[in-house]
Amino acid sequence: MKGKAILLVDDDKRELEVLHRAVKGLGFSSVLAVDSADNAWAVMRSKPVDCVICAYEMGEMSGIALLKILRRENQFFDMPFFLTDGAFTKVKVIKAGQSGVTGLFVSPFDPSVIKEKLTTAMGRPMEPVVHKAQKSYDQACELIKKKAYDQALNIFDTLVRQRENPEYYYNIGYIKTAQGKHPEAIEAFYKATQLDRLFAKAYEEMGRVYKLMGDLEKAEKYMQLAAEVYMDTDKIGAAESVLNELLESGMDSLNVFNTLGVLYRKKGDTEESLKQYKKALRVHPDEPYIYYNIGRLYLDMKDMANAREYFQGALKKDSGFEEARQVIKAIDLGMI
């Protein structure tokens, strides 16, 4: 425990003081305490931190939001991160697990539980299933450096064919949460998020290898898959980075613009989302799903006239587009 730095984050001063006393009494050489996620991020960019314990609920930025930001950074992806709360509901457990939390602490805090979980987390070796996937990924990356592209692609391909592994652990997490077995649920979710990250990175590297080999179609396919994995796991920043890399490579395709539209819509940036959808429409003016997506965006903006116009456009391109027909009907009836 000596030599380890723990960062505590909570905008409730009383809770922060209680947690600080509990952790300080465990023998850590450095225990830092800050009152916001912004201040936590500033500390982590300037000082070495070995573990974060953060309140789930906070005013300006929640603990779960800070966790998601850190898990997008390679240097912080494996760092132990615990969330605290007075009562973890099933929804909170699932959201925390899907974001890659290491564990949960329920207040009022039990110092013996904190000590046990921190000691385990900071001394725990990588899970065997994750270690195996990481080893394959590292091996393939070394082959890329040697320009042994075909061999690297074979290893990546074998790795991503195990795509069911994260889903398997996610399902265990959901089941354990439903059973009220939260520590076991978090353990399963943690494995799933680590594997998801490795598979997304493998797709990214496959895309870059195909680009080096001059196969731009496959390059786009695998970078797109990486972006989709990132978006599925709510790593919006990582997805945006991959998609912009595709655009910088000159791949101005339907899928890239359409996916960027979906991404910005999830971020709540309707203006940028609309811009990307309309770029997709210029590339493929006969694709009904783009009209449909723009219609949905206008629904979000409460602009029923434009929404109806684009849903109607989807129907003109595909007269069997039943979802578009139903939304137009709902608009006309004043149901939305």
C-alpha positions in Angstrom: 0.0 0.0 0.0 3.0 2.3 0.6 4.0 4.3 -2.4 0.5 4.3 -3.9 -1.4 7.6 -4.6 -5.2 7.6 -4.2 -7.4 10.3 -5.6 -10.8 10.9 -3.9 -13.5 12.9 -5.7 -16.8 14.1 -4.3 -18.6 17.5 -4.3 -20.2 16.7 -1.0 -17.6 18.0 1.5 -18.9 15.9 4.4 -18.8 12.7 2.4 -15.3 13.6 1.1 -14.0 14.1 4.6 -15.4 10.8 5.8 -13.9 9.0 2.9 -10.6 10.8 3.3 -10.3 9.7 6.9 -11.2 6.1 6.0 -8.7 5.8 3.2 -5.9 7.7 5.0 -6.1 5.3 7.9 -5.3 2.4 5.6 -1.6 3.5 5.2 -1.5 5.0 1.8 1.5 7.4 1.4 -0.6 9.9 -0.6 -4.3 10.6 -0.4 -5.5 13.5 -2.5 -9.0 14.9 -2.3 -10.8 17.2 -4.8 -14.4 18.4 -5.0 -15.2 18.0 -8.7 -14.5 15.8 -11.7 -12.8 18.8 -13.5 -10.3 19.1 -10.6 -9.7 15.4 -10.6 -8.9 15.5 -14.3 -6.5 18.4 -13.7 -4.7 16.4 -10.9 -4.4 13.3 -13.0 -2.8 15.3 -15.9 -0.2 16.7 -13.6 0.5 14.1 -10.9 0.9 10.3 -10.8 -2.3 8.6 -9.5 -2.7 4.9 -8.9 -6.4 4.7 -8.1 -9.5 6.9 -8.1 -12.5 6.7 -5.7 -15.3 8.9 -7.0 -18.9 9.7 -6.1 -21.4 8.4 -8.6 -23.6 11.4 -8.4 -22.1 14.9 -8.6 -23.3 18.3 -9.8 -21.3 19.5 -12.8 -19.9 16.2 -14.0 -20.9 12.8 -12.6 -18.5 10.1 -11.5 -19.7 7.9 -14.3 -18.9 10.7 -16.8 -15.3 11.0 -15.4 -14.9 7.2 -15.6 -15.9 7.2 -19.3 -13.4 10.0 -20.1 -10.6 8.1 -18.3 -11.3 4.8 -20.0 -10.8 6.5 -23.4 -7.2 7.3 -22.4 -4.7 4.5 -22.9 -2.7 5.5 -19.8 -5.8 5.3 -17.5 -7.7 2.4 -19.1 -6.5 -0.2 -16.6 -6.2 2.0 -13.6 -8.4 1.0 -10.6 -11.5 3.3 -10.5 -14.2 2.9 -7.8 -17.5 4.6 -7.6 -19.3 5.4 -4.3 -23.0 5.8 -3.6 -25.5 5.5 -0.8 -27.5 2.8 -2.6 -26.5 1.3 -6.0 -29.6 0.5 -8.0 -29.5 -2.2 -10.7 -29.5 0.6 -13.4 -26.5 2.2 -11.7 -24.6 -1.1 -11.4 -25.1 -1.8 -15.1 -24.1 1.7 -16.2 -21.0 1.6 -14.0 -20.1 -1.9 -15.2 -20.5 -1.0 -18.9 -18.2 1.9 -18.4 -15.4 -0.2 -17.0 -15.6 0.5 -13.2 -13.3 -1.6 -11.0 -15.6 -1.8 -8.0 -18.3 -0.1 -5.9 -18.2 1.3 -2.4 -21.5 1.9 -0.5 -21.6 4.6 2.1 -21.4 4.6 5.1 -18.0 3.2 4.3 -16.5 0.1 5.9 -12.7 0.6 6.0 -12.0 -3.1 6.0 -14.0 -3.5 2.7 -12.2 -0.5 1.2 -8.8 -2.0 2.2 -9.6 -5.5 0.8 -10.9 -4.1 -2.6 -8.1 -1.7 -3.1 -5.4 -4.2 -2.2 -7.0 -6.7 -4.6 -7.4 -4.2 -7.4 -3.9 -2.8 -7.3 -2.2 -6.2 -7.0 -4.4 -8.1 -9.4 -2.8 -9.6 -12.5 -4.6 -9.3 -15.8 -7.5 -11.8 -16.3 -6.4 -14.8 -18.3 -8.9 -14.3 -21.1 -7.9 -10.7 -21.4 -4.2 -11.5 -21.1 -4.5 -14.0 -24.0 -6.3 -11.4 -26.2 -3.7 -8.7 -25.2 -0.9 -11.0 -26.1 -2.3 -11.7 -29.6 -2.9 -8.0 -30.2 0.7 -7.1 -29.1 2.1 -9.9 -31.3 0.2 -8.6 -34.4 1.4 -5.1 -33.7 5.0 -6.3 -33.7 4.5 -8.0 -37.0 3.1 -4.7 -38.5 6.4 -3.0 -37.4 8.2 -5.7 -39.4 5.9 -5.1 -42.4 4.7 -8.7 -42.1 1.2 -7.5 -42.9 -0.4 -10.8 -43.9 0.7 -12.5 -40.7 -0.5 -9.6 -38.6 -3.9 -9.7 -40.3 -4.2 -13.5 -39.6 -3.6 -12.9 -35.9 -6.0 -10.0 -35.8 -8.6 -12.0 -37.7 -8.3 -14.9 -35.2 -8.7 -12.4 -32.3 -11.8 -10.6 -33.6 -13.5 -13.9 -34.4 -13.7 -14.3 -30.6 -16.1 -11.4 -30.7 -18.7 -13.3 -28.7 -16.4 -13.2 -25.6 -17.4 -9.7 -24.5 -21.0 -10.4 -25.1 -20.7 -13.6 -22.9 -19.3 -11.5 -20.0 -21.8 -8.7 -20.5 -24.6 -11.3 -20.2 -23.1 -12.7 -17.0 -22.9 -9.1 -15.7 -26.6 -8.6 -16.4 -27.6 -11.9 -14.8 -25.5 -11.2 -11.7 -27.0 -7.7 -11.4 -30.5 -9.1 -11.6 -29.6 -11.5 -8.8 -28.2 -8.7 -6.6 -24.7 -10.1 -6.8 -23.1 -6.8 -7.6 -19.4 -7.6 -7.0 -19.6 -10.6 -9.4 -21.5 -8.4 -11.9 -18.8 -5.8 -11.9 -16.1 -8.4 -12.3 -17.9 -9.8 -15.4 -18.5 -6.3 -16.9 -14.8 -5.4 -16.3 -13.7 -8.4 -18.4 -16.2 -7.5 -21.1 -15.0 -3.8 -21.4 -11.4 -4.8 -21.5 -12.0 -7.3 -24.3 -14.2 -4.8 -26.2 -11.4 -2.3 -26.1 -8.9 -4.8 -27.5 -11.2 -5.9 -30.3 -11.9 -2.3 -31.3 -8.2 -1.6 -31.3 -7.7 -4.7 -33.4 -10.2 -3.5 -35.9 -8.5 -0.1 -36.0 -5.1 -1.7 -36.7 -6.6 -4.0 -39.4 -8.0 -1.0 -41.1 -4.6 0.7 -41.1 -2.8 -2.4 -42.4 -5.2 -2.6 -45.3 -4.6 1.0 -46.0 -0.9 0.4 -46.1 -1.6 -2.5 -48.5 -3.6 -0.2 -50.7 -7.0 -2.0 -50.1 -9.1 1.1 -49.2 -12.4 -0.8 -49.2 -11.3 -3.2 -46.5 -9.5 -0.3 -44.6 -12.8 1.5 -44.4 -14.7 -1.7 -43.4 -12.5 -2.4 -40.4 -12.2 1.2 -39.2 -16.0 1.4 -39.4 -16.3 -1.7 -37.3 -13.9 -0.2 -34.7 -16.1 3.0 -34.6 -19.2 0.9 -34.1 -17.7 -1.0 -31.2 -16.7 2.3 -29.6 -20.1 3.7 -30.1 -21.8 0.6 -28.7 -19.7 0.9 -25.6 -20.4 4.7 -25.4 -16.8 5.7 -26.2 -18.0 8.5 -28.4 -14.6 10.3 -28.5 -12.7 7.2 -29.7 -15.4 6.6 -32.4 -15.2 10.2 -33.6 -11.4 9.9 -33.8 -11.5 6.8 -35.9 -14.2 8.2 -38.3 -12.3 11.4 -38.7 -9.1 9.4 -39.5 -11.1 7.8 -42.3 -12.2 11.2 -43.7 -8.6 12.4 -43.6 -7.6 9.4 -45.7 -10.0 10.6 -48.4 -12.7 8.0 -47.7 -15.8 10.2 -48.0 -18.2 7.4 -48.1 -21.9 7.0 -47.1 -21.1 4.9 -44.1 -18.6 7.3 -42.6 -20.8 10.4 -42.9 -23.9 8.5 -41.8 -22.1 7.0 -38.7 -20.8 10.5 -37.8 -24.4 11.7 -38.0 -25.5 9.0 -35.6 -22.5 9.8 -33.3 -23.2 13.6 -33.1 -26.8 12.9 -32.5 -25.9 10.8 -29.5 -23.7 13.6 -28.3 -26.6 16.0 -28.6 -24.9 18.1 -31.3 -27.8 18.3 -33.7 -26.2 21.0 -35.9 -23.1 18.9 -36.6 -25.2 15.7 -36.9 -27.4 17.3 -39.6 -24.3 18.5 -41.4 -22.9 14.9 -41.6 -26.2 13.4 -42.6 -26.5 15.9 -45.4 -23.0 15.1 -46.6 -24.0 11.4 -46.7 -27.0 12.4 -48.7 -24.9 14.2 -51.3 -22.8 11.1 -51.7 -25.8 8.7 -51.9 -28.9 10.7 -52.8 -31.1 7.6 -53.2 -30.4 6.0 -49.8 -33.8 6.0 -47.9 -32.2 5.4 -44.5 -30.4 8.7 -44.7 -33.6 10.6 -45.2 -35.1 8.6 -42.3 -32.2 9.5 -40.0 -32.5 13.2 -40.9 -36.2 13.0 -40.2 -35.5 11.5 -36.8 -33.1 14.3 -36.1 -35.7 17.0 -37.0 -38.1 15.2 -34.6 -35.5 15.6 -31.9 -35.4 19.3 -32.8 -39.2 19.5 -32.6 -39.3 20.6 -36.3 -42.2 18.6 -37.5 -42.5 20.2 -40.9 -38.9 19.3 -41.9 -39.2 15.9 -40.1 -42.3 15.0 -42.2 -40.5 16.2 -45.4 -37.6 13.9 -44.9 -39.7 10.9 -43.8 -41.7 11.5 -47.0 -38.4 11.5 -48.9 -37.5 8.1 -47.4 -40.9 6.8 -48.6 -40.3 8.2 -52.1 -37.0 6.3 -52.3 -38.5 3.1 -50.8 -42.3 2.8 -50.9 -42.1 -0.2 -48.5 -40.3 1.8 -45.8 -43.0 1.1 -43.1 -41.2 2.8 -40.2 -41.2 6.1 -42.2 -44.9 5.7 -43.0 -45.8 5.1 -39.4 -43.9 8.2 -38.2 -45.6 10.4 -40.8 -49.0 9.0 -39.6 -48.1 9.8 -36.0 -47.1 13.4 -37.0 -50.3 13.9 -38.9 -52.3 12.7 -36.0 -50.5 15.0 -33.6 -49.2 12.0 -31.6 -45.6 13.3 -31.6 
